[in-house]
Amino acid sequence: MILEPILPTILSVRRIPNAHPDVLRAYGADPARHASLGLLTCDQDDPTYVALDEATKQANVEVVYARSFYAGSAHASGRLSGEILGVIAASDPDEIDEGLKAVVRCLEHDACFYSADDTGSIAVFPHVIASLGHYLSAQAGLAPASSMAYLVAPPMEGSLGLDAALKAADVVAAKIFAPPTETNFTAAFLSGELTACQAAAEAYAETVVDVANRPKA
């Protein structure tokens, strides 16, 4: 199965080297430990969550804020809003620079949605993380360095895909996001050995593609 990638668009990347304490607190940072912020918007939320997690593995930063915007990037509040705002914090602005570089690299070369049908109207995110960083491990309730399948699709496709993924491999559901999420999708975090996560993600993608092309089978 070959899925066509839908490459994310990074819309804005900015730094605040010496943020005001009120701004730090508003975005979940601790002025006693953090002085600098890095902010990024993108038109794909789930790949950005993965990229923010990657930043915690490449730099001494914390993800202090990451939220998807309601109804997705097609209904963004402005040209640079996209589908998500992610914020990292650190005591050293140089660490912010390294963290943002890691986010950008991941979005440009690793994490993205894929088209599940010929029209490009149905997207799927069957992403496998070999080794979790501090951000997504905490979100999933898993240990850092664990393997995880991060699975996202529209409600019907994702529901059937999740069932197939859980049956296809020796994985467990660490967290399930039943529809609707902020962007009206459904999602799941599945944990297990790396090969099991890969098998689960493949079964998920295959099922989403099947439903997309045979919705009334």
Backbone as a ProteinNet text record, in pm:
[ID]
protein_1_A
[PRIMARY]
MILEPILPTILSVRRIPNAHPDVLRAYGADPARHASLGLLTCDQDDPTYVALDEATKQANVEVVYARSFYAGSAHASGRLSGEILGVIAASDPDEIDEGLKAVVRCLEHDACFYSADDTGSIAVFPHVIASLGHYLSAQAGLAPASSMAYLVAPPMEGSLGLDAALKAADVVAAKIFAPPTETNFTAAFLSGELTACQAAAEAYAETVVDVANRPKA
[TERTIARY]
84.7	0	87.9	64.2	137.9	40.8	66.5	-16.7	52.8	-23.8	31.2	41.9	162.9	177.1	109.6	52.2	-1.5	93.4	183.7	290.3	235	275.1	228.6	294.2	223.2	276.7	299.9	424.5	458.1	426.6	340.1	289.4	364.1	411.6	487	576.2	693.5	789.2	851.3	827.6	882.7	934.5	1023.8	1085.2	1061.3	1047.8	1047.6	1162.8	1280.1	1397.9	1383.6	1311.7	1295.3	1148.2	1066.2	921.2	880.3	775.6	720.4	665.6	684.1	635.6	486.8	405	262.1	236.6	314.9	300.9	347	457.5	505.9	399	341.2	239.3	115.2	76.6	-44.6	-34	86.9	105.4	162.3	153.2	189.6	335	413.3	554.2	569.1	684.3	714.6	824.6	793.7	895.9	1018.2	1003.8	1119.3	1216.7	1167.4	1252.3	1266.6	1173.6	1172.6	1184.7	1254.9	1264.8	1225.2	1239.9	1221	1112.4	1046.5	942.2	971.1	928.8	929.4	789.5	737.4	600.1	597.6	504.9	493.6	349.1	305.6	173.9	192.1	97.3	106.4	-34.9	-50.7	-184.3	-219.7	-132.4	-163.1	-130.4	-232.3	-209.8	-134.9	-177.3	-115.5	31.8	72.8	216.1	291.9	227.8	293.2	310.8	213.5	231.1	351.6	364.9	480.1	609.9	607.9	727.2	765	665.9	694.8	757.2	707.8	768.4	913.2	938.7	1076	1167	1114.8	1194.5	1244	1163.6	1205.1	1316.6	1337	1446.3	1574.4	1561.2	1675.8	1728	1650.6	1690.9	1632.9	1690.1	1643.1	1526.2	1412.9	1291.7	1173.9	1071.1	944.7	833.3	742.3	621.6	523.7	498.6	413	271.6	255.3	122.4	116.3	8.7	-15.2	-163.8	-230.5	-375.3	-416.6	-508	-568.1	-679.1	-700.2	-804.1	-931.3	-1043.3	-1171.8	-1200.4	-1244.9	-1288.4	-1173.9	-1049.3	-935.8	-890.1	-785.1	-720.5	-808.6	-908.4	-997.7	-1083.1	-1089.6	-1170.4	-1083.9	-960.2	-865.3	-906.8	-860.8	-895.6	-815.2	-708.9	-628.4	-529.4	-459.9	-369.5	-258.1	-216.3	-104.4	-147.9	-278.6	-326.6	-314.4	-353.4	-346.3	-438.9	-388.1	-469.2	-422.2	-306.2	-248.8	-148.8	-142.4	-33.5	41.9	171.9	257.5	358	382	473.9	570.7	700	802.1	866.5	916.5	977.9	1112.6	1203.3	1335.2	1393.5	1497.1	1566.7	1662.8	1709.4	1811.8	1752.4	1758.7	1703.8	1771.3	1896.9	1964.1	1896	1844.7	1771.4	1639.8	1578.1	1456.7	1488.9	1600.7	1640	1656.8	1725.3	1746.1	1613.7	1527.4	1397.6	1312.9	1309.4	1231.5	1289.4	1420	1482	1437	1429.1	1385	1239.6	1155.4	1014.6	1004.3	1075.9	1070.5	1122.7	1234.5	1289.1	1189.1	1123.5	1027.1	909.2	860.5	747.4	785.9	909	952	991.4	1032.2	1091.3	1031.7	941	897.4	746	684.7	544	452	352.6	252.6	131.4	20.4	-98.2	-76.4	-161.8	-158.3	-299.4	-307	-436.2	-479.5	-603.2	-655.4	-742.2	-764.6	-843.9	-791.5	-839.5	-787.7	-821.4	-926.5	-966.9	-892.3	-824.7	-756.1	-848.6	-972.3	-1070.7	-1072.6	-1001.3	-994.9	-848.6	-813.5	-674.9	-660	-540.3	-510.4	-369.7	-351.5	-222	-183.4	-115.7	-75.8	70.6	102.8	242.4	293.2	414.6	477.9	598.2	603.2	715.4	796.8	920.1	1004	1039.7	1059.7	1102.9	1040.4	946.6	875.2	964.3	939.5	1001.8	918.3	952.6	885.8	743.4	715	582.4	475.6	488.9	384.3	380	492.2	487.9	398	405.4	318.5	173.3	149.9	13.2	-50.7	30.3	-20.6	-16.3	51.4	67.7	166.2	266.6	367.9	504.8	598.7	734.2	807.2	891.1	975.1	1056.4	1078.8	1151.1	1064.5	937	845.7	812.5	773.9	724.1	573.8	523.2	380.7	332.2	214.7	146.3	47.9	60.7	-23.3	-114.7	-243.5	-335.5	-450.1	-473.5	-577.8	-646.5	-778.3	-856.6	-993.8	-1074.8	-1212	-1291.8	-1406.9	-1477.7	-1507.7	-1573.2	-1607.2	-1482.1	-1396.4	-1275.4	-1186.3	-1172.1	-1086	-1140.8	-1271.7	-1332.7	-1307.1	-1329.5	-1302.4	-1152.3	-1074.2	-930	-873.9	-926.3	-879.4	-907.8	-1027	-1061.8	-965.6	-937	-845.8	-704.4	-660.1	-524.9	-507.2	-606.8	-598.1	-601.3	-667.6	-675.8	-554.8	-481.3	-374.6	-241.5	-223.5	-92.3	-106.7	2.5	5.2	28.4	-76.1	-71.2	-188.7	-176.9	-286	-315.9	-438.5	-479.4	-439.1	-339.5	-299.3	-399.1	-456.2	-553.8	-632.2	-762.6	-849.3	-925.4	-923.1	-995.4	-1116.5	-1230.5	-1351	-1393.8	-1458.1	-1500	-1615.5	-1628.7	-1539.9	-1428.7	-1309	-1203.4	-1222.4	-1129	-1141.2	-1151.3	-1082.5	-1083.8	-1179.1	-1265.8	-1370	-1314.8	-1198.2	-1141.5	-1155.8	-1102.2	-1086.7	-942.2	-892.5	-750.1	-727	-607.8	-571.5	-420.4	-375	-236.1	-230.6	-156.9	-141.4	3	21.6	156.6	189	316.4	365.4	507.7	561.2	692.3	686.7	802.6	806.6	745.2	779	724.3	573.1	522.8	377.9	310.2	369.4	313.3	311.7	416.6	421.6	313.4	293.1	188.7	50.6	29.1	-99.6	-125.5	-23.7	-39.1	-68.2	-5.3	-30.6	-173.6	-220.7	-359.2	-457.9	-425.6	-509.9	-520.7	-405.9	-405.6	-479.9	-457.8	-525.2	-677.1	-721.3	-865.1	-925	-855.3	-903.7	-916.3	-817.3	-822.6	-940.4	-961.8	-1072.8	-1208.2	-1224.8	-1351.5	-1369.2	-1261.3	-1268.7	-1314.9	-1272.9	-1306.3	-1428.9	-1472.2	-1594.6	-1679.7	-1732.3	-1799.2	-1927.8	-1988.8	-2115.2	-2104.9	-1987.9	-1967.1	-2045
-119.3	0	123.8	212.9	338.8	452.9	530.3	644.9	772.4	862.8	989.9	1087	1135.4	1227.9	1362.1	1415.8	1552.5	1634.2	1703.8	1769.6	1886.1	1895.9	2008.2	2138.7	2246.9	2379.8	2451	2484.7	2563.7	2709.2	2768.1	2901.8	3013.1	2985.5	3087.9	3020.7	3079	3033.2	3157.6	3179.7	3298.1	3262.1	3347.4	3328	3450.4	3428.5	3537.8	3507.3	3567	3530.9	3560.5	3668.4	3707.5	3742.7	3641.3	3660.9	3721.4	3802.2	3859.1	3745.9	3752.5	3645.5	3614.5	3716.5	3691.5	3609.3	3634.8	3557.4	3414.3	3398.9	3264.1	3184.5	3245.4	3175	3144.2	3235.7	3216.9	3094.9	3062.5	2948.8	2825.4	2824.4	2704.7	2694	2796.3	2794.8	2843	2815.8	2853.3	2958.6	3084.6	3189.1	3158.6	3069.3	3031.7	2941.9	2876.4	2783	2821.2	2898.8	2933.2	3084	3121.6	3262.4	3286.5	3184.3	3201.1	3109.2	3154.9	3076.1	3065.3	2953.4	2935.5	2899.1	2965.7	2945.5	2906.7	2817.9	2771.5	2741.8	2780.2	2739.8	2658.9	2568.4	2476.5	2438.1	2394.4	2358.2	2211.6	2136.2	1999.1	1983.9	1947.8	1945.6	1822.1	1703.3	1583.1	1568.7	1594.6	1595.5	1696.7	1807.3	1907.2	1856.8	1782.9	1722.4	1628.3	1551	1460.5	1541.3	1649.4	1732.4	1800.9	1843.2	1903.5	1800.1	1677.2	1570.9	1548.3	1553.4	1537.3	1645.6	1766.2	1875.9	1844.2	1774.4	1741.4	1638.2	1569.6	1473	1536.7	1650.7	1713	1836.5	1887.1	2008.6	2006.6	2088.6	2097	2195.1	2150.2	2232.1	2152.5	2223.7	2162.6	2214.4	2125.7	2167.9	2215.7	2345.6	2402	2429.6	2436.4	2464.1	2403.7	2330.1	2276.6	2247.9	2321.3	2306.5	2311.7	2222.2	2225.3	2329.5	2388.7	2489.4	2425.7	2472.5	2413.1	2414.9	2299	2279.5	2273.4	2283.8	2260.9	2382.1	2361.3	2472.2	2537	2463.7	2521.9	2634.1	2641.5	2744.9	2825.9	2848.8	2919	3063.6	3119.5	3257.2	3360.1	3314.3	3407.6	3334.3	3408.5	3349.5	3266.9	3303.1	3234.9	3141.1	3126.1	3048	2898.2	2851.4	2708.7	2628.1	2514.3	2420.1	2402.6	2460.4	2438.1	2547.4	2579.8	2660.5	2573.9	2560.9	2489.3	2584.1	2567.5	2656	2571.8	2597.5	2533.9	2639.9	2596.4	2688.8	2634.2	2727.7	2690.2	2806.7	2778.9	2886.3	2959.7	2890.8	2943.7	2961.3	3081	3100.8	3014.8	2975.9	2887.4	2751.1	2705.4	2578.7	2590.4	2708.1	2732.2	2720.2	2777.6	2769.1	2623.9	2545.3	2404.4	2328.4	2359.5	2292.5	2323.3	2450	2487.2	2425.5	2416.1	2349.1	2203.3	2137.8	1998	1985.3	2079.1	2078.4	2092.6	2187.5	2213.2	2092.5	2034.3	1916.5	1802.7	1778.7	1669.5	1693.6	1815.1	1846.2	1842.4	1872.9	1874.7	1736.3	1645.9	1520.1	1394.1	1406.8	1285.7	1274.3	1363.1	1347.4	1423.1	1351.7	1417.3	1326.7	1385.8	1308.7	1250.6	1151.9	1090.1	1087.6	1092.9	1083.7	938.8	912.2	774.8	742.7	839.5	812.9	896.9	868.3	934.6	1083	1123.4	1264.2	1350.2	1287.6	1362.7	1423	1375.2	1431.8	1361.8	1249.5	1175	1157.1	1197.7	1192.7	1094.6	1035.5	941	969.5	946.4	968.2	839.8	746.8	621	625.5	711.6	743.1	656.3	607.8	528.6	605.2	618.3	682.4	571.9	556.3	449	472.1	599	631	763.9	757.8	878.3	972.9	1102.1	1203.1	1229.3	1336.7	1364.5	1416.9	1480.1	1539	1434.7	1360.4	1264.4	1145.9	1111.7	1002.9	1041.1	1166.4	1213.1	1218.7	1261.4	1268.6	1130.3	1030.6	895.2	811.2	860.8	781.5	668	688.3	586.7	636.6	545.4	582.8	645.7	746.3	797.1	684.2	695.4	596.3	477.3	474.3	369.6	390.1	281.6	290.6	314.1	387.8	418.2	438.2	384.6	414.5	527.6	633.7	753.2	751.7	724	696	797.2	854.9	957.3	941.2	956.7	953.4	1013.9	1038.7	1084.1	980.3	1018.5	933.3	790.9	772.1	636.5	556.4	615	546.4	511.6	608.1	586.5	484.1	477.9	380.7	238	213.4	80.9	51.9	154	136.5	99.7	161	130.9	-14.7	-60.7	-199.9	-294	-264.2	-348	-344.9	-226.8	-213.5	-293.8	-287.2	-359.3	-510.4	-555.5	-698.3	-750.2	-659.2	-700.6	-725.3	-670.8	-678.2	-679.1	-714.1	-720.8	-580.9	-499	-362.3	-339.2	-236.5	-197.7	-50.7	-12.4	127.1	206.6	291.9	378.6	492	538.1	647.3	649.8	665.6	676.5	808.3	880.5	1007.5	982.7	956.3	931.6	1060.9	1050.7	1171.6	1239.7	1371	1455.6	1515.3	1522.1	1602.1	1746.1	1834.6	1974.3	1986.8	1897.9	1904.2	1801.1	1743.8	1650.5	1518.8	1478.3	1348.9	1257.3	1136.3	1046.9	1001	966.9	934.4	832.2	773.2	676.1	669.5	641.5	609.5	461	381.4	239.6	211.9	131.5	102.2	-45.4	-73.4	-209.9	-205.8	-322.6	-325.1	-252.7	-206.8	-127.3	-200.9	-328.4	-403.9	-418.7	-432.8	-443.4	-310.9	-200.6	-69.1	-46.6	-91.2	-76.2	-159.5	-281.4	-366.6	-307.7	-252.9	-192.1	-70.3	11.3	130.2	92.2	-14	-58.6	-108.9	-187	-235.9	-119.6	-20.5	98.8	169	194.2	265.1	186.3	56	-27.1	-22.1	-23.3	-20.8	114.5	221.8	355.2	369.2	321.7	326.7	244	126.9	41.5	109.5	167.9	236.2	357.4	429.4	547.4	512.8	396.4	356.6	267.3	210.1	127.5	164.4	286.3	335.2	260.7	190.9	123.4	-27.6	-82.6	-226	-309
0	0	0	-95.3	-104.5	-80.5	21.8	53.8	8.1	-47.7	-93.9	24	54.9	168.1	143.1	248.9	247.8	334.9	273.7	349.4	430.8	557.3	639.1	597	620.9	594.3	727.1	752.6	871.7	840.1	918.5	887.4	958.9	1079.8	1152.4	1255.6	1276.1	1378.4	1439.1	1566.1	1633.1	1772.5	1821.9	1952.7	2040.7	2168.2	2266.7	2361.9	2342.3	2421.6	2570.4	2601.6	2741.8	2763.4	2784.7	2792	2926.5	2922.4	3045.4	3131.8	3263.5	3351.5	3334.6	3308.9	3290.3	3164.1	3060.1	2936.9	2960	3030.5	3063.5	3136.8	3238.8	3317.5	3234.6	3146.4	3066.6	2976.6	2934.5	2843.6	2914.2	3046.3	3120.4	3159	3131.7	3170.5	3314.8	3372.9	3510.7	3510.2	3546.3	3543.2	3629.5	3726	3808.2	3732.6	3628.2	3551.8	3405.5	3355	3213.2	3193.6	3088.8	3052.6	2907.5	2824.7	2681.1	2629.4	2522.2	2457.7	2308.4	2251.8	2106.9	2062.9	1961.5	1916.6	1769.3	1735.3	1597.5	1565.6	1444.6	1394.6	1267.2	1244	1130.8	1088.9	964.6	917	942.6	1012.3	1052.7	1200.6	1280.4	1424.7	1473.7	1434.7	1490.7	1454.3	1330.3	1304.1	1390.9	1423.4	1507.2	1650	1702.1	1833.9	1833.6	1726.6	1714.4	1707.1	1631.5	1616.6	1748	1824	1954.4	2048.3	2041	2121.3	2080.8	1950.3	1900.9	1957.3	1972.8	2028	2167.6	2246.9	2383.7	2385.9	2274.6	2265.4	2212.1	2146.4	2081.5	2153.7	2248.7	2319.2	2460.2	2546.1	2684.8	2691.6	2635.9	2631.1	2684.1	2723.3	2763.7	2674.4	2638.2	2567.1	2672.8	2675.6	2779.5	2730.3	2599.6	2543.2	2404.1	2376.3	2242.6	2231	2146.2	2133	1986.5	1950.3	1817.3	1815.3	1697.6	1682.6	1630	1675.4	1642.6	1492.9	1441.9	1303.4	1203.1	1249.5	1161.5	1083.7	1003.6	934.4	828.2	778.7	677.9	735	866.4	932	1028.4	990.2	1076.7	1099.5	1209.9	1245.5	1167.4	1102.8	1025.4	937.2	854.2	754.8	817.7	936.6	1001.1	1113.5	1133.4	1247.8	1225.6	1108.5	1081	1167.7	1214.5	1289.6	1433.4	1466.4	1599.5	1633	1761	1815.7	1914.6	1893.4	1987.2	2048.3	2179.5	2251	2333	2315.3	2397.5	2485.6	2600.5	2696.1	2741.2	2776.3	2826.6	2904.3	2979.9	3050.5	2958.5	2854.9	2764.8	2625	2568.4	2433.9	2327.7	2349.5	2254	2249.3	2362.9	2365.4	2287.7	2296.1	2216	2067.8	2025.4	1885.1	1842.6	1924.9	1891	1889.7	1984.2	1988.6	1867.1	1825.9	1708.2	1580.8	1573.2	1458.3	1450.2	1566	1567.9	1524.4	1567.4	1526.4	1374.4	1320.5	1175.8	1097.8	1142.6	1073.3	1069.9	1182.2	1190.4	1096.9	1091.5	1004.7	857.1	827.6	688	636.5	727.6	680.9	742.6	838.6	907.4	921.5	997.1	1034.7	940.5	885.8	800.3	787	747.3	709	568.9	535.2	403.1	345.8	214.9	147.9	140.3	182.9	185.5	65.5	-22.3	-142.7	-258.4	-377.2	-496.5	-502	-434.2	-440	-338.3	-244.1	-140	-37.1	-32.1	61	195.6	208.4	334.2	371.5	491.4	536.6	652.2	660.5	767	819.8	949.1	1014.4	1087.6	1019.3	1081.5	1123.8	1218.5	1249.8	1365.3	1351.5	1456.7	1511.4	1642.6	1710.7	1777.4	1736.1	1789.5	1935.1	1972.2	2108.4	2150	2241.1	2283.5	2362.2	2343.4	2426.6	2550.9	2620	2748.2	2730.1	2617.9	2600.2	2572.5	2464	2429.1	2524.7	2585.6	2684.5	2800.9	2843.5	2952.1	2906	2782.7	2731.4	2721.6	2688.9	2669.8	2797.3	2900.8	3022.5	3004.8	2920.2	2892.8	2937	2947.6	2986.8	2868.9	2894	2786.1	2723.2	2592.8	2512.9	2473.1	2516.1	2470.3	2322.3	2256.1	2119	2121.9	2023.4	2020.7	1878.2	1848.7	1722.9	1749.8	1673.6	1686.5	1563.9	1586.1	1477.1	1473.6	1356.4	1342.2	1207.3	1206.8	1082.7	1111.5	1008.6	1032.5	1111.6	1166.3	1263.4	1219.4	1106	1063	1028.9	946.9	904.1	1023.5	1115	1230.7	1328.1	1341	1432.7	1385.4	1257.6	1203.5	1201	1172.6	1170.7	1306	1411.1	1545.9	1582	1549.3	1577	1504.3	1378.8	1301.9	1359.2	1401.1	1455.6	1583.4	1671.5	1798.8	1778.2	1673.1	1644	1566.8	1502.9	1412.8	1482.3	1602	1665.1	1816.9	1882	2028.2	2083.9	2076	2125.5	2220	2300.9	2390.5	2367.1	2393.8	2377.3	2500.8	2484.3	2594.6	2612.9	2500.6	2507.4	2377.4	2388.5	2271.2	2277.9	2168	2157.7	2067.5	2127	2047.7	1978.3	1862.9	1791.3	1862.6	1846.4	1767.8	1853	1798	1858.1	1812	1848.3	1806.3	1653.8	1583.6	1437.1	1376.5	1460.3	1415.5	1361.7	1409.9	1378.3	1500	1489.1	1602.3	1605.7	1723.5	1734.8	1844.2	1842.7	1945.6	1958.1	2081.5	2108.8	2144.8	2067.7	2096.3	2134.9	2238.7	2285.6	2269	2257.2	2242.1	2189.5	2154.9	2091.8	1958.1	1911.4	1788.9	1671.4	1654.7	1541	1551.5	1673.7	1692.8	1660.5	1701.4	1669.5	1518.6	1451.4	1306.1	1237.7	1286.5	1229.1	1253.8	1373	1405.2	1316.9	1296.5	1212.6	1068	1019.8	883.4	868.6	965.9	961.2	968.4	1048.8	1060.7	926	863.1	735	628.4	623	522.9	540.1	664.7	690.1	655	689	653.9	502.8	430.5	284.3	233.2	291.5	247.7	271.2	387.7	417.8	327	304	218.4	77.2	30.3	-106	-115.6	-1.3	0.7	121.4	125.8	246.4	282.5	187.8	216.1	190.2	212.6	188.3	289.5
[MASK]
+++++++++++++++++++++++++++++++++++++++++++++++++++++++++++++++++++++++++++++++++++++++++++++++++++++++++++++++++++++++++++++++++++++++++++++++++++++++++++++++++++++++++++++++++++++++++++++++++++++++++++++++++++++++++

